[in-house]
Amino acid sequence: MEPFDLSDFKRVNALVIGDVMLDRYLWGRVSRISPEAPVPVVKVESRTYRLGGAANVAANLAALGCRVRLLGTKGADDSGETLSRLLTENRIEDRLLTLAPPRPTIVKTRVMSQGQQLLRLDEEETGTICPAEAKILLDRVMELIAEAGVVVLSDYGKGTLDEASCSTIIKSARQRLLPTLVDPKGRDWARYNGATCITPNTAELELIAGKQLVSEENFMDAGRELIKGLQIDRLLVTRGPKGMALFTPNEPPLLIPTRALDVFDVSGAGDTVIATVAAGIATGMGWAQSAELANIAAGIVVGKVGTNPIRAEELLIALRQGHNGTQRKICDPASAALTADAWRADGNSIVFTNGCFDILHAGHIRLLHAAAAEGQRLVVGLNSDSSVRRIKGAHRPILPQQDRAALLAALGCVDMVVVFEEDTPLPLIKVLRPDVLVKGADYTREAVVGHELVEGWGGRVVLTPLIENLSTTGIVERVKGTNKP
């Protein structure tokens, strides 16, 4: 695809409106069947909270670097407070309306074991919010839309967006020449008339078409009829393993093959698609290129456990290195915690090591292989570029963090790479709670950052032998000497 500057995403002001949810994951092990009923007994070992629904769309946009404002509703409850805390942590401007009791915050609880979802529990009320609250919400939309560069309607059919509000928002956006993208729900899509783009999946398209689209010809006909009937500019259909199809009036559909190599969890993939397309269009990128970028983004997030937003850094690695499946190993701290919980619930011991890994050499490889042998899953904490500069000076790092992360992720012994901004990995260690902490033998046990924490929860510290006279600094000095006149 054509090159572009991912830093352009920082210029985007996105307004996301829709059904906001809190995703809760309960991680545990199954070792027996209940004597009360033929169901597995899950011993819950940890809980993880993530942004869901429209909030996940906002999280994807924020992770790409966009400025994001989120409009929706929450309940006057503990889950609502957790939701707002997560929005703040993800750099999303919280403009949620707190609904009067007893209407709760929408919570989706997934019970997870052995990397699989055993059960989902939904806490919600799906009726349309009351007229007075709907008016307050719409007034907030009208207040903020003037500053937006793109509008996203994330409709999960939970009552935040009714026909009148959708019509008013789309009409207002059109008057301002703002692109409006809609993730649809239900059978009545007339409420989305005039939108710039609608992004259903195949099942949603079949629902609105009223039949199964068993052949490619049936699928194409349904897409053409829908885009004509709704008077929209684009229709982008996500097709799972078949990739995507972009429909434009009076043009042949653009078919984009899938980029996913391994599919672990499709939760939130549609949110990633609409967010990435919205960000691309808002920067002036073409529809075809935006859809291709969204396809790459979706291929990355479905390779991870749980609901995960796409990050600009992951896209940059995929575009620079090629989408070879290793991008799924590169996580932000929040996504890393989610995956670590899943691994731990499956009985895996987690090993952690960290460093700058600037110019990967044989000493690093020995350390990483030795670390991997200490447990089932190896997590590598990688100092960010700014962190390396503070530690080693303005002339370092030699390789940017995207390239250093990609090289580490390409190693078979490495299960996850997490870039951290701090000077030490202590905050990351607190989040991941590894069982084993590994450093080179040039350290003493007392000098290893986090050793008190790890040993405090029953873990251990391992110091591995080094290759003598081999270091990145030494390699740099030898190169300098070679280049002297």
PAZAGU-366683 format. One line per 2 residues: their letters; for each residue x, y, z of C-alpha. Coordinates in steps of 0.02 Angstrom, whole numbers, plus 50000, padded with zeros to 5 digits. Example, Ala and Ser with C-alpha at 12.3 -4.5 7.8 and 13.67 -1.06 7.14 Angstrom:
BEGIN
AS> 50615 49775 50390 | 50684 49947 50357
This chain:
BEGIN
ME> 50000 50000 50000 | 50052 50180 49976
PF> 50165 50252 50113 | 50095 50380 50234
DL> 50145 50464 50397 | 50063 50386 50550
SD> 50100 50546 50647 | 49957 50624 50546
FK> 49838 50534 50664 | 49888 50659 50798
RV> 49797 50795 50700 | 49631 50702 50706
NA> 49490 50759 50821 | 49369 50613 50832
LV> 49196 50614 50908 | 49129 50442 50955
IG> 48946 50421 51004 | 48859 50259 51052
DV> 48832 50117 51172 | 48972 50115 51299
ML> 49015 49954 51390 | 49134 49885 51519
DR> 49214 49718 51475 | 49259 49611 51626
YL> 49364 49454 51611 | 49368 49320 51746
WG> 49520 49209 51723 | 49531 49038 51804
RV> 49566 48854 51792 | 49446 48709 51765
SR> 49494 48551 51859 | 49326 48466 51888
IS> 49143 48458 51845 | 49017 48526 51970
PE> 48924 48393 52073 | 48771 48506 52063
AP> 48755 48508 51874 | 48855 48449 51720
VP> 48953 48612 51709 | 49138 48651 51735
VV> 49193 48729 51899 | 49306 48879 51868
KV> 49422 48932 52008 | 49437 49120 51976
ES> 49617 49179 51993 | 49612 49356 51922
RT> 49498 49490 51851 | 49535 49610 51709
YR> 49434 49760 51649 | 49434 49833 51473
LG> 49337 49962 51375 | 49199 49889 51267
GA> 49073 49941 51136 | 49088 50124 51085
AN> 49222 50145 51218 | 49330 50017 51128
VA> 49309 50116 50966 | 49370 50269 51061
AN> 49514 50169 51135 | 49571 50116 50961
LA> 49568 50296 50900 | 49664 50356 51054
AL> 49793 50217 51034 | 49822 50274 50855
GC> 49862 50446 50923 | 49698 50537 50889
RV> 49615 50658 51008 | 49452 50574 51057
RL> 49292 50629 51142 | 49168 50495 51193
LG> 48982 50524 51213 | 48868 50391 51284
TK> 48793 50337 51449 | 48841 50245 51607
GA> 48755 50197 51768 | 48776 50277 51939
DD> 48872 50125 52001 | 49045 50054 52034
SG> 49058 49989 51856 | 49027 50166 51792
ET> 49170 50230 51900 | 49284 50093 51833
LS> 49233 50140 51656 | 49277 50323 51682
RL> 49444 50277 51761 | 49488 50171 51609
LT> 49440 50313 51492 | 49558 50430 51583
EN> 49699 50301 51578 | 49673 50282 51389
RI> 49678 50471 51357 | 49495 50481 51306
ED> 49392 50634 51351 | 49248 50569 51456
RL> 49085 50655 51410 | 48972 50514 51469
LT> 48800 50549 51539 | 48764 50463 51704
LA> 48589 50389 51697 | 48468 50390 51841
PP> 48455 50229 51942 | 48413 50089 51923
RP> 48483 50087 51745 | 48656 50008 51760
TI> 48820 50026 51668 | 48823 49895 51530
VK> 48944 49758 51584 | 48995 49604 51484
TR> 49079 49474 51594 | 49176 49336 51506
VM> 49231 49182 51603 | 49395 49123 51528
SQ> 49495 48963 51548 | 49629 48877 51444
GQ> 49623 49024 51324 | 49438 48995 51287
QL> 49279 49086 51332 | 49168 48971 51435
LR> 49026 49089 51471 | 48971 49270 51448
LD> 48860 49362 51572 | 48772 49522 51516
EE> 48714 49655 51639 | 48612 49783 51543
ET> 48447 49867 51504 | 48421 49888 51318
GT> 48269 50001 51307 | 48289 50176 51235
IC> 48347 50300 51366 | 48214 50421 51428
PA> 48175 50576 51320 | 48249 50699 51445
EA> 48415 50606 51452 | 48416 50582 51264
KI> 48397 50770 51242 | 48543 50806 51360
LL> 48651 50684 51264 | 48603 50756 51095
DR> 48637 50933 51158 | 48812 50876 51206
VM> 48837 50804 51032 | 48785 50967 50950
EL> 48904 51061 51064 | 49055 50954 51020
IA> 49024 50913 50837 | 49084 51084 50780
EA> 49261 51041 50837 | 49264 50865 50766
GV> 49357 50806 50612 | 49265 50640 50600
VV> 49110 50567 50683 | 49085 50383 50727
LS> 48918 50309 50779 | 48944 50144 50870
DY> 48770 50069 50882 | 48755 49907 50981
GK> 48567 49920 50999 | 48572 49958 51185
GT> 48465 50115 51178 | 48588 50259 51166
LD> 48557 50293 50981 | 48376 50300 50921
EA> 48311 50347 50749 | 48291 50531 50790
SC> 48465 50553 50865 | 48551 50458 50723
ST> 48461 50563 50593 | 48500 50727 50681
II> 48685 50685 50706 | 48711 50626 50527
KS> 48622 50778 50456 | 48724 50897 50564
AR> 48887 50811 50514 | 48843 50820 50329
QR> 48808 51005 50343 | 48983 51026 50413
LL> 49058 50910 50279 | 49115 50790 50415
PT> 49137 50607 50371 | 49017 50502 50475
LV> 49048 50316 50496 | 48921 50197 50572
DP> 48941 50024 50649 | 48759 49966 50628
KG> 48642 49856 50728 | 48471 49777 50702
RD> 48357 49770 50551 | 48314 49954 50531
WA> 48458 50043 50445 | 48351 50184 50378
RY> 48409 50281 50532 | 48582 50287 50451
NG> 48525 50366 50288 | 48650 50493 50226
AT> 48798 50425 50324 | 48967 50428 50239
CI> 49003 50244 50272 | 48923 50096 50359
TP> 49034 49953 50419 | 48933 49792 50447
NT> 48999 49615 50454 | 48931 49479 50341
AE> 48803 49418 50469 | 48734 49594 50489
LE> 48724 49614 50301 | 48630 49449 50288
LI> 48509 49507 50423 | 48467 49667 50330
AG> 48459 49573 50163 | 48340 49446 50239
KQ> 48433 49294 50174 | 48596 49199 50181
LV> 48721 49261 50054 | 48788 49091 50005
SE> 48869 49140 49841 | 48988 49279 49794
EN> 48858 49343 49671 | 48725 49352 49808
FM> 48846 49445 49920 | 48892 49573 49787
DA> 48710 49603 49740 | 48662 49631 49922
GR> 48802 49758 49945 | 48755 49855 49789
EL> 48570 49859 49835 | 48606 49918 50011
IK> 48722 50060 49964 | 48595 50120 49836
GL> 48445 50106 49952 | 48524 50196 50100
QI> 48599 50337 49997 | 48769 50319 50080
DR> 48939 50354 50004 | 49025 50192 50053
LL> 48988 50020 50123 | 49131 49923 50202
VT> 49088 49742 50243 | 49203 49640 50354
RG> 49200 49457 50299 | 49305 49364 50427
PK> 49428 49247 50340 | 49377 49322 50172
GM> 49441 49494 50218 | 49339 49648 50172
AL> 49236 49717 50030 | 49222 49904 49998
FT> 49069 49958 49897 | 49060 50127 49810
PN> 48912 50186 49704 | 48936 50153 49517
EP> 49105 50067 49543 | 49157 49883 49555
PL> 49178 49826 49736 | 49356 49824 49803
LI> 49397 49654 49879 | 49533 49655 50012
PT> 49600 49484 50066 | 49622 49447 50251
RA> 49787 49481 50338 | 49757 49376 50495
LD> 49878 49231 50515 | 49820 49167 50685
VF> 49649 49204 50758 | 49638 49196 50948
DV> 49494 49315 50986 | 49383 49415 50867
SG> 49310 49522 51008 | 49317 49704 50960
AG> 49388 49676 50785 | 49244 49775 50708
DT> 49283 49919 50826 | 49464 49918 50766
VI> 49407 49922 50584 | 49291 50071 50600
AT> 49415 50167 50709 | 49560 50141 50588
VA> 49457 50188 50435 | 49391 50343 50526
AG> 49567 50397 50574 | 49630 50369 50396
IA> 49488 50466 50313 | 49507 50609 50438
TG> 49690 50631 50385 | 49641 50643 50201
MG> 49689 50464 50158 | 49586 50381 50021
WA> 49450 50254 50057 | 49541 50108 49978
QS> 49701 50142 50074 | 49605 50171 50237
AE> 49515 50005 50214 | 49679 49915 50178
LA> 49755 49990 50335 | 49603 49937 50437
NI> 49621 49761 50367 | 49800 49754 50429
AA> 49746 49822 50598 | 49608 49693 50616
GI> 49730 49554 50572 | 49841 49608 50716
VV> 49708 49625 50853 | 49623 49457 50819
GK> 49791 49375 50853 | 49782 49433 51035
VG> 49681 49377 51185 | 49533 49485 51234
TN> 49478 49656 51173 | 49634 49750 51119
PI> 49646 49919 51031 | 49766 49938 50886
RA> 49916 50050 50917 | 50004 50161 50791
EE> 50169 50076 50834 | 50099 49905 50789
LL> 50039 49970 50621 | 50207 50049 50588
IA> 50295 49885 50622 | 50173 49791 50509
LR> 50199 49915 50368 | 50388 49921 50385
QG> 50424 49739 50419 | 50278 49657 50329
HN> 50132 49572 50417 | 50213 49408 50468
GT> 50111 49371 50625 | 50241 49428 50752
QR> 50153 49596 50779 | 50031 49510 50896
KI> 50177 49483 51017 | 50205 49671 51038
CD> 50088 49739 51172 | 50058 49894 51275
PA> 50060 49866 51465 | 49870 49851 51479
SA> 49857 49720 51341 | 50008 49630 51414
AL> 49920 49617 51582 | 49767 49540 51500
TA> 49871 49410 51409 | 49976 49373 51563
DA> 49816 49340 51662 | 49761 49217 51528
WR> 49929 49128 51529 | 49932 49117 51717
AD> 49754 49050 51724 | 49811 48912 51605
GN> 49947 48861 51726 | 50093 48942 51635
SI> 50238 49017 51733 | 50290 49189 51671
VF> 50471 49240 51650 | 50521 49423 51634
TN> 50679 49507 51577 | 50712 49682 51514
GC> 50835 49796 51428 | 50868 49917 51285
FD> 50918 49780 51162 | 50997 49909 51047
IL> 51084 49812 50907 | 51030 49635 50949
HA> 51185 49525 50968 | 51236 49349 51019
GH> 51242 49395 51204 | 51062 49451 51198
IR> 51011 49290 51110 | 51096 49183 51243
LL> 51010 49282 51382 | 50839 49266 51301
HA> 50854 49079 51270 | 50914 49052 51448
AA> 50769 49156 51514 | 50641 49060 51409
AE> 50704 48897 51485 | 50654 48957 51659
GQ> 50466 48947 51625 | 50328 48928 51497
RL> 50307 49109 51439 | 50443 49240 51413
VV> 50400 49425 51421 | 50530 49553 51370
GL> 50516 49730 51436 | 50593 49851 51310
NS> 50649 50026 51354 | 50566 50156 51241
DS> 50673 50275 51138 | 50649 50417 51263
SV> 50695 50301 51407 | 50854 50243 51318
RR> 50905 50424 51286 | 50887 50467 51470
IK> 50991 50317 51521 | 51125 50310 51385
GA> 51130 50485 51313 | 51066 50579 51161
HR> 51164 50469 51038 | 51063 50314 51082
PI> 50966 50213 51036 | 51039 50169 50868
LP> 50882 50076 50815 | 50709 50149 50851
QQ> 50594 50055 50970 | 50484 49992 50828
DR> 50631 49902 50749 | 50699 49839 50914
AA> 50527 49771 50960 | 50507 49688 50790
LL> 50675 49600 50804 | 50635 49533 50977
AA> 50460 49478 50925 | 50534 49380 50779
LG> 50626 49266 50901 | 50537 49102 50935
CV> 50588 49101 51119 | 50502 49269 51152
DM> 50315 49264 51185 | 50283 49449 51216
VV> 50371 49616 51199 | 50311 49765 51302
VF> 50382 49939 51273 | 50389 50043 51433
EE> 50422 50229 51451 | 50493 50233 51628
DT> 50678 50222 51668 | 50651 50056 51756
PL> 50527 49913 51724 | 50461 49917 51903
PL> 50284 49976 51856 | 50276 49842 51721
IK> 50334 49707 51842 | 50196 49758 51963
VL> 50066 49738 51825 | 50131 49573 51753
RP> 50177 49488 51918 | 50306 49370 51839
DV> 50359 49209 51925 | 50540 49225 51871
LV> 50648 49380 51848 | 50802 49356 51737
KG> 50953 49469 51713 | 51133 49446 51660
AD> 51267 49390 51782 | 51343 49564 51780
YT> 51204 49606 51905 | 51192 49553 52085
RE> 51026 49490 52150 | 51004 49647 52255
AV> 51034 49760 52104 | 50897 49681 51998
VG> 50749 49799 51989 | 50593 49717 52059
HE> 50678 49574 52149 | 50590 49615 52314
LV> 50420 49613 52229 | 50446 49449 52136
EG> 50519 49359 52286 | 50382 49433 52394
WG> 50246 49342 52296 | 50345 49180 52292
GR> 50446 49205 52133 | 50633 49195 52105
VV> 50777 49291 52026 | 50895 49206 51902
LT> 51062 49277 51843 | 51125 49203 51679
PL> 51306 49196 51618 | 51361 49323 51488
IE> 51474 49311 51336 | 51633 49402 51387
NL> 51684 49562 51298 | 51521 49573 51201
ST> 51406 49724 51219 | 51314 49848 51111
TG> 51430 49987 51170 | 51581 49883 51120
IV> 51507 49847 50949 | 51474 50032 50922
ER> 51652 50077 50971 | 51724 49947 50852
VK> 51618 50016 50710 | 51679 50191 50749
GT> 51858 50130 50747 | 51831 50042 50579
NK> 51764 50202 50504 | 51907 50313 50561
P> 52015 50381 50421
